[in-house]
Amino acid sequence: MSALYDLVVRRFEAGHAAAPPEMWIDPRIHEIDAFKPAAVLIAMTERERPGMLLLHRPSSMRAHPGQIAFPGGRLDAGETAVEAALREANEELGIDPDDVRVIGTSDRYRTGSGYEITPVLGIVPSDIEIHPNPAEVAQWFEAPVDYVLDPLNQQTRTIDYEGRRHSFVEIIWPERGQNHVIWGVTGAIIHNLSRRLNWHD
């Protein structure tokens, strides 16, 4: 195991409090009575410099077109968050659930679109084969864990939307001439995980 992997497991199991700052909470959630449960898989690759698997949604999708996301989606009836995250990762990236060593679930995140998302943290082999589903994945990539979790790479941005000002976290990962711009729900979940792991310490 890598030193970073050991660090992630130890700090995650320590359970640092990581409530997201109020400024990154979508103000629309206060108008929602019931949230739809969903889950995403934060898959870290087990290598000397571990990576985090992320994907670009196709621009043709009705919800969040073109955005960067973790594999994930709504829970089916009777599913746990872990089961849903593993199923979605299999459907979207072809990741075999047996290849994922689940560490645990992180803090749930509520969205202004009415979802309550449970992030599931897991470790996958460095040589894992990825088979993206073109209906749900336009592109996938692996960003270094130490880069995306570093608070210095997490910038606060604001946008005016539907008559309200929203603040969000933006992380830009440059890779071979392309800037992967991570923001919105995915940026918030990464920022929250960084706080949970006490990454700045």
C-alpha positions in Angstrom: 0.0 0.0 0.0 1.1 3.6 -0.6 1.8 6.0 2.2 -1.1 8.2 0.8 -3.5 5.2 0.9 -2.6 4.5 4.5 -3.1 8.2 5.3 -6.6 8.3 3.6 -7.7 5.2 5.5 -6.4 6.4 8.9 -7.9 9.9 8.6 -11.2 8.8 7.1 -11.7 6.3 9.9 -10.9 9.0 12.4 -14.1 10.7 11.3 -13.1 14.4 11.3 -16.2 16.6 11.4 -16.6 18.2 7.9 -19.9 20.1 7.7 -19.6 22.2 4.5 -19.4 25.9 5.0 -22.7 27.7 4.6 -21.4 29.6 1.6 -21.2 26.4 -0.4 -24.7 25.2 0.4 -27.2 25.7 -2.4 -29.8 28.1 -1.0 -32.6 26.3 -2.9 -32.4 23.3 -0.6 -34.4 25.2 2.0 -37.4 25.1 -0.3 -37.3 21.3 -0.8 -39.4 19.1 1.4 -38.2 15.6 0.4 -34.9 14.7 -1.2 -34.3 11.8 -3.6 -31.4 9.5 -2.3 -28.4 9.1 -4.6 -24.8 8.0 -4.3 -21.5 8.4 -6.1 -18.3 6.5 -6.0 -15.1 8.3 -5.2 -12.7 5.8 -6.6 -9.0 6.2 -5.8 -6.4 4.2 -7.7 -3.9 2.2 -5.6 -0.6 3.5 -7.0 2.5 5.4 -5.7 0.7 8.6 -6.6 -3.0 7.7 -6.3 -5.5 9.2 -8.6 -9.2 9.9 -8.5 -11.5 8.7 -11.3 -13.8 11.3 -12.8 -15.9 11.6 -15.9 -17.4 14.2 -18.3 -21.1 13.8 -18.9 -22.2 13.9 -22.5 -23.3 17.3 -23.7 -26.5 15.7 -24.9 -27.7 14.7 -21.4 -30.7 16.4 -20.0 -29.3 16.8 -16.5 -25.9 18.4 -16.0 -24.7 18.1 -19.6 -21.0 18.3 -20.1 -20.2 18.6 -16.4 -17.5 16.6 -14.6 -18.9 14.1 -12.1 -18.2 11.0 -10.1 -19.9 7.8 -11.4 -23.2 7.6 -9.6 -27.0 8.1 -9.6 -30.2 7.5 -7.8 -30.7 4.6 -5.4 -33.0 1.8 -6.7 -35.6 0.5 -4.3 -34.0 -1.5 -1.4 -30.5 -0.4 -2.3 -27.9 1.0 0.1 -25.7 3.9 -0.9 -22.7 1.6 -1.3 -24.7 -0.8 -3.5 -25.9 2.0 -5.7 -22.5 3.6 -6.0 -20.9 0.3 -7.0 -23.8 -0.5 -9.5 -23.5 3.0 -11.1 -19.7 2.7 -11.4 -20.2 -0.6 -13.1 -22.8 0.7 -15.5 -21.0 3.9 -16.3 -17.3 2.9 -16.3 -17.4 -0.8 -16.3 -15.8 -1.1 -12.9 -16.3 -4.6 -11.4 -17.8 -4.1 -7.8 -15.4 -6.9 -6.7 -12.5 -4.7 -7.6 -13.5 -1.9 -5.2 -12.3 -1.9 -1.6 -14.9 0.3 0.1 -13.5 2.4 2.9 -16.8 4.0 3.9 -19.4 6.7 3.2 -18.6 10.4 3.6 -20.9 13.3 4.5 -24.1 13.5 2.5 -24.6 16.5 0.2 -28.0 18.0 -0.7 -28.4 19.7 -4.0 -30.7 22.4 -5.2 -32.2 20.0 -7.7 -33.5 17.8 -4.9 -31.0 15.0 -4.4 -29.3 13.9 -1.2 -26.0 12.4 -2.4 -23.9 10.0 -0.3 -20.3 9.8 -1.5 -18.8 6.3 -1.2 -15.0 6.2 -0.9 -13.2 3.2 -2.3 -9.9 2.0 -3.5 -9.4 0.3 -6.9 -6.4 -1.4 -8.4 -3.9 0.7 -10.4 -4.4 -1.6 -13.5 -8.2 -1.5 -13.4 -9.8 -1.7 -16.8 -12.2 1.1 -17.6 -15.0 0.6 -20.2 -17.0 3.8 -20.4 -20.7 3.7 -21.4 -20.9 6.2 -24.2 -24.6 7.0 -23.3 -23.5 8.3 -20.0 -19.8 9.1 -20.3 -18.2 11.4 -22.9 -14.7 11.1 -21.4 -13.1 9.8 -18.3 -9.8 10.8 -16.6 -7.7 10.3 -13.5 -6.6 13.3 -11.5 -4.0 13.0 -8.7 -5.6 12.7 -5.3 -3.0 15.0 -3.7 -3.8 17.7 -6.3 -7.6 17.8 -6.1 -7.6 17.5 -2.3 -5.1 20.3 -1.8 -7.1 23.3 -0.6 -4.6 25.5 -2.5 -6.1 24.1 -5.7 -9.7 24.7 -4.6 -10.8 28.2 -5.6 -14.1 29.9 -4.6 -16.1 31.2 -7.4 -19.6 32.9 -7.6 -22.3 32.8 -10.2 -25.7 34.5 -10.5 -28.4 31.9 -11.2 -32.2 32.3 -11.1 -31.9 35.6 -9.3 -29.6 34.3 -6.6 -25.9 34.5 -6.1 -24.3 31.0 -5.6 -20.8 30.3 -4.3 -19.0 27.1 -5.4 -15.6 25.4 -5.4 -13.7 25.2 -8.6 -10.7 22.9 -9.2 -8.9 23.0 -12.5 -6.8 19.9 -13.4 -4.6 20.5 -16.5 -3.9 17.3 -18.4 -2.1 17.1 -21.7 -3.3 20.4 -23.0 -6.8 20.1 -21.6 -8.2 21.8 -18.5 -10.6 19.7 -16.6 -12.8 22.1 -14.7 -14.3 20.5 -11.7 -17.1 22.5 -9.9 -20.6 22.3 -8.6 -21.7 19.2 -6.7 -18.4 17.4 -7.6 -16.3 20.3 -6.4 -18.2 20.5 -3.2 -17.9 16.8 -2.5 -14.1 16.9 -3.1 -13.8 20.0 -0.9 -15.8 18.3 1.8 -13.6 15.1 1.6 -10.5 17.3 1.9 -11.9 18.8 5.1 -13.0 15.4 6.4 -9.5 14.0 5.9 -8.1 17.2 7.4 -6.0 17.5 4.3 -4.5 20.9 5.1 -2.9 19.6 8.3 
